[in-house]
Amino acid sequence: MTTNIDRRLQILATSLNADFYGIADLTPARDSIHAQGGERVSRYPRGVVIGMRLQESLVELLPDGDKAGAILYKHSSYDVVNAALDQIALRVANMLQRAGYAAFPVPASKRTDDEHISGIFSQKLAAHLAGLGWIGKSCLLITPTYGPRVRWVTVLTDAPLEPTGSPLEPRCGKCTECIDICPAHAFTGKMFSPDEPREARFDAAACDRYHTEQETKQGVAVCGLCLWVCPHGRKGK
């Protein structure tokens, strides 16, 4: 039965234009998941992870730094892509529910905690655990094919789905391009470690302040330079 639902879920996600699909075993990260979102998310042992590649032409607008480019990028790469991912997640959750399993679609890129500047669940952690990439020095999920130029959504479930992989080893090496380009100086340069808090790698408050400044100056909050500059994404073009 689970093999059947596994395959059906993948076919559904792919038919809805998902570029990445994976199953994450979330149990090794239960404590950190619970610390971020509580029992409502940490009680699920599996995550169905879905990714959608961003449009290269829009990502290439990011270094221009002008208002028009920022508006175009934010509309398509945030609003439109997030809505598309949420629709896929809802369809996947519905299929799981009809099969008799619990399912919890986590909204794509939705902040739920202003104090900690975070969502209820880490989409990139799920993608990492599903074997779809590694978490780089930019704290973004880096895929081998398109770098960080992918957005993610996850459906949490108790269905006994077979994990698709294990976390990839980092391939950032000595590269510091995302650190050097950050206008907020928000990255420390440390690689991801499940035993360390996010603050060891990333100053979320500094990043948030920079976005607030951008919104005040030009009416739209967009940066994304760490995403644009990553060599793994640029070679994927």
Secondary structure, DSSP 8 states (H G I E B T S, - for coil): -HHHHHHHHHHHHHHTT-SEEEEEE-GGGHHHHHHHH-HHHHT--EEEEEEEE--HHHHTTGGG--HHHHHHHIIIIIIIHHHHHHHHHHHHHHHHHHTT--EEEE-TT---BTTTTB-SS-HHHHHHHTTS-EE-TTSSEEBTTTBT-EEEEEEEE-S-------------TT--HHHHH-TT--B------TTS-GGGTB-HHHHHHHHHHHHHHHS-----HHHHH-HHHHHT-
